[in-house]
Amino acid sequence: MKLSCLQENLARGLGIVGRAVATRTTLPITGHVLIATEGGRLKLSATNLEIALTCWIGAQVEEEGAITIPARLLTDFVNSLPTEKIDMRLPERSRQLRLVCARNEATIGGMDADDFPPIPRVEGGAGMEIDPKSLHQAMTQVVFAAATDDSRPVLTGVHTLMEDADLTFAAADGFRLSVYHLPLPKAISERTEIIIPARALNEVNRLLSDEEEPVQMTLNANKTQVLFRLKNVELVSQLIQGTFPNYSQLIPQGHTSKAVVSVADFLRETRIASIFARDGSGIVRIQFAPGEELTPGKMTIAARAEEIGDNLGELDAVVEGEEAKIAFNGKYLQDVLQVLEGGQVALEMTSSSSPGVLRPVGVENYVHVIMPMFVQW
């Protein structure tokens, strides 16, 4: 193998695939990155056997070849080099890759490319094209609600339902639920239900910010793997097998009280209250009341910690229905308010022991449900 490429391109490519490198593993080669020539470009691949990332970067290829190199060593070395051309050379039947950049050179020992776990080919199942900006918004507003502990593996994934011309993402961890409906440009021929690991969707979401072309999402025939194909990157993930809870029955169908407030103001007051809530089980208390004829309604957000102190913040609110009070975990409230894109949000509820529902005003395709905390008022 003999080729040359730019340092910034190689560093960016290694940064992308490095997210799939296994950190603690009994299979040493999964701590490596596969470097190979393909179609006149340089292909970088990494896998931890759950997700696999492949990235292609521009290169001047003189001789074809492939090798696997320890990912951390190579990434740290390339990141430290000046932004100039890097020459790579791998003599035939050798496992020593030589890199030269400006006045720096290194030789790194690797392993045979044939021993690298094969990246699965995903084809034969349902497929669709999705607008990258819409997909980015959907993932941002849903993935954070997935569970992070493995006690119920299905909850560490995002339930994905493809039906007609609608793609629905839903995530829940037992304390909150996010549901996002994404309209598709073309209807799906067959109703399909899968659970994609939240970690895989986080990686896809990270890559979407620079993407302008539609993202291709493809399943394999037996619905065990999903492929996301971007312009120069592909991500393959194993799917989570199991039955996701029927979340539709968790979304209250009505409410007796509703307060509409500014997202930015609500987030600011929740952050302030959370400072005091840290020593009070994270509890943030919310009360709202309708206004009189000439005065607006108001919402108060408070927290208190025994023997330390308390605080109370007040917001103008448009309140419908009766006075209401409810308490939430401050972290969960902040998590959802942070992913809403400005504007106003409606908080709907029926009682202090029923779930609270947050809906961005003017948005019909997103809903977030938070379970209340039981407190002494």
Secondary structure, 3 states (H helix, E strand, C coil): CEEEEEHHHHHHHHHHHHHHCCCCCCCHHHHEEEEEEECCEEEEEEECCCEEEEEEEECEEEECCEEEEEHHHHHHHHHHCCCCEEEEECCCCCCEEEEEECCEEEEEECECHHHCCCCCCCCEEEEEEECHHHHHHHHHHHHHHCCCCCCCHHHHEEEEEEECCEEEEEEECCCEEEEEEEECCCCCCCCEEEEEEHHHHHHHHHHHCCCCCCEEEEEECCCCEEEEECCCEEEEEECCCCCCCCHHHHCCCCCCEEEEEEHHHHHHHHHHHHHHHCCCCCEEEEEEECCCCCCCEEEEEEEEECCCEEEEEEEEEEEEECCEEEEEEHHHHHHHHHHCCCCEEEEEECCCCCCEEEEECCCCCEEEEECCCCCCC
